Amino acid sequence: METIVIAQDTRMPVVPLRGLVVLPGELLHFDAGRSESRKALAAATQKDGLVFISSQKDARKNEVTGEDLFEMGTVCRVRQTLTLPGDTVRALVQGIIRASAAAFRSGEYMSAAVRPVREIPADSVAAEALRRRLDAALADYAGISTRISSDALEAISRTEGIAQFTDAVANAVMTKAGQRQNVLEQLDVEERMKYVLAGVIAETEIMRIDRRIQQEVKQSIDKNQKEYFLREQMKVIRRELGEDEESECDAFLAALEKKDMPEAVKKTLEREINRYRDLPGGSHEAPQMRNYIECMLELPWSEATKDDLDLERARRILDEDHFGLEKVKQRIVEHIAVARLTGKINGQILCLVGPPGVGKTSIASSIARALGRKFVRMSLGGIHDEAEIRGHRRTYIGAMPGRVIAAMRKAGTINPVLLFDEIDKLTSDLRGDPSAAMLEVLDSAQNHSFRDHFLEVDYDLSKVMFVTTANTTDTIPRPLLDRMEVIELQGYMEYEKLEIARRHLLPKQREKHGMKKSMMSFTDEAMLALIRGYTREAGVRELERSIASVCRKAACEIGGGKKRVRVTPQKLGEYLGIPRYTHSSAEKESAVGMVNGLAWTSAGGELLQVEAQVIPGCGQVILTGKLGEVMQESARAALTFIKAHADAYGIDIALGNRDIHIHVPEGAVPKDGPSAGITIMTAMASALTGAPVRAGVAMTGEITLRGHVLPIGGLREKLLAAARGGITEVIVPEANRKDIEEIPAQIRDALNIRFVDSASKVLLLALAQLPAAPRQQDSGQFVPIPQSAATGAVQ
C-alpha cells in the first residue's frame, strides 16, 4: 500500500460521500454528481492527485458544508476519472492514510486544512494474539460468505502491519457506514482490532442464521412442491375414476387454511379431516365425523363484532325499546363507560329476576342492539340433562354439541349477547344436573377454556355477555347464583303500564291488525280502565292481549263502514263486558274496629281491610280470612302488646267472657306476611276501646312484643294501591324512610306519608279519639305523648 507524508494543515480538495466510508488501503469506485465534487476531483487530478474524502453525517442532504461532514476522513489518491452522460464523473480512488480536517472553505469546490493523525500502536504480544483470532474469524466468515474469494482471503492474510491488516479485514467484512466510520475514528490499534473482531464474529453468526433460514425455506418449498405434485396425481386418478376433482376433504382443508383459530385446534381438526378422508365408503363413522368437522369450521374462533361504545346512542336505544327498567339500563351504560375508559371489553354475567311479563327477555335483545352485538336466545326451561349444556361424547351415534356451543355457532362471533331464559326452571334427574354444568359457563374465571364433550377442545367464552332471566332466585342453586350479578325487576306501576301501552303495545297491535293511527285511538281514561278492570298482573302480557281484543272489536266496526273508532271507558265496556277485577277503596267514614292495611302481591299493591270485633265468648282469638302462619303470629304479637299496655289505654284485659274476632275480607284469597302487624294491632285497640279509626288512613308495618315498628318491603306498590284507593294518609315504619326516594313524585305528592317507630305513635295517628291518654315506654316508665309527637310527614 502506498505511503505518503503530508505536512500539517495541508489544504486539499474535499469530496463528501453519502453512505460510504473509505478506509486506508481500500480501492473504491463512486459517482460524483454534484458540481463541487466534480471540480474537487478535477483540481486534485491537476495538482498531485490527493483528495480528502469524508462521509456526510446525514446522507439525505444535497447541499453540505464542513459542519455536515465527519472530521475524521481518509486522504485518497485519485487513480482514474471518467466522465459519464448527465454531468456525472465516475472516480476510482484508493485510501492512503487517516487524517482529520478543519477550516473548511467553500468556493468552486470545498477544501479543508488536512492534518495526519497519530495512531496508538498495540502491544506486540496482544497484537499477535488478536491477529490470530481475527485471522481465524475471517476464515470462518469466508467459509460461509460468498463475498470473499480464496485469493482475496489469502491476500488479506498476507497483509503486513497490524493496523493495515485490521483495516483490510474491516474493509472486506463491514458494510454499514456507521461501523466503518467507527473503525476509521479508532486510533488505538488494539481497540480497533477488538472492535473489528467483534464485528466479524457477529457477521459470521448472522450469516449462519441466514443460511439456516434459507435451508428451512427451501425444505418447506420442496415439501409444498412435493405435495402439489402428489395432489395433481390424485386429481388425475379421480378424473379417471369419474370422481369430482375437488373432494369434500379438499374443501374442508381449504376452509381450515382460511380459518383463524388456535394452532392446537387447527392441528386437531386437520388430523380429523385426514381421518375422514381415509374412511372407507359407507362407514358409519362418516356422518358423525362430517358433523364434527362442519361444527368446528363454522364455530367463531376469532371473528368478533366491534362494540359500539357511544353512551348517548345506547341510552337512546334502551329508552326507545323499554319504558322503565332503569336499573338494567344504568348497568349497561356503566358497562359501556368502563369499556371506553379501559379499552377492554370483558364479558358480563347478569341475572334479571322479576315476575312474568316485565320485559326481561326483550331487554336482553335491546342490550345487544345497543352494544352492536349479535343476539342469541336459549331457553333452559325443563332441561334436565347435563349433555344439553356440555354436549354428547362422540362415541355415541347421533352425538351433537351442547346448547352453548350451538348458540355460539348460530351467533357467528365470539362476543355475542347470549340469553339463558328461565334459568330458574332447570331440573335434574339421573342423567345429571344441568345447573352444575352451567357453573363453568357462567364463571368468568373458568369460561375462557370451556370444554364441550363433543368438541373435546377448549373454547373461549370469556368475551360473551351472558344474560339470564328468572322469576325467582329461590330455585337457583346458590353456587350458580353467586356467579351472577342479580338485578331485580319489580312489577310495573299503573302509570308505567299506561306509558308502555301508549308507546309500544297500542302501536304494535294497531299495526298487527292493519289499522293506521288515525283509524283508532284510545283515551287515557279508557286505558286506565282497561289496566284496572281487565288485568291483574305485574307485567303487561295480559294488557297486550286485552288491547288486541279491543283492536279486533274496532276492526269489525271499521270493516262495517265506520271510518274512525275512539275507545272511551263506555266503549271499552261495550267491547270487553263487565270488568273482571275490582280494587278496594277506603271507607268514607271513620269506623270502630276497621283499619285499612296495605298488601303486596306479584301483580302489584292492594288495599287490604282488617276488621276486628269483640263478641261474647270464652276468651278466644278467632282469626279468619285464610291467614297464613306468619300473619296469625303477627295477630298474637299485637294482642300481647295491647294486653301489656292495657292500663295506658284504659283497656279492660279481662277477656274471660269475650272473644276477639279478626277477619280479613276476600276469604278465598290466601294472605300471609308480617307487614299487617300494626294494622291488626290498631283494629284490636279500636274494637277494645271503642275508638273509631280515622277514615282515609292506611298503614303497613311489622310489630314486636315491645311495640317497635319494623320495616317492610314492597313500599312502592303499596303506596300506589293507597293512592288508587282514595287514601290520603299512610303510616309506614321509620326504617322505610330511605325508600321514599324510589317512590315516583306523583305518588309522594298525592299522599301524606307518616313515619313511625312505635305502636303508640301508630295509635295516636290512626284513632280518632282515645278514652285515655296513651303513654310511651321510656327507660322503663310511661310518659304521656302529645298528638304532635307523631313524626315525619312527607307531603
Beta strands, then each sheet from edge to edge (+ up, - down):
strand 1: 10-17
strand 2: 27-32
strand 3: 50-55
strand 4: 72-84
strand 5: 88-105
strand 6: 111-116
strand 7: 349-353
strand 8: 375-379
strand 9: 417-421
strand 10: 450-451
strand 11: 458-459
strand 12: 465-470
strand 13: 485-488
strand 14: 520-522
strand 15: 565-567
strand 16: 594-601
strand 17: 604-616
strand 18: 621-624
strand 19: 658-663
strand 20: 697-699
strand 21: 702-703
strand 22: 709-710
strand 23: 729-733
strand 24: 752-756
strand 25: 775-778
strand 26: 781-784
strand 27: 793-794
sheet 1: 2+ 5- 4+ 3- 1- 6+
sheet 2: 8+ 9+ 12+ 7+ 13+
sheet 3: 10+ 11-
sheet 4: 14+ 15+
sheet 5: 18+ 19+ 17- 16+ 20+ 23+ 24+ 27-
sheet 6: 21+ 22-
sheet 7: 25+ 26-
end
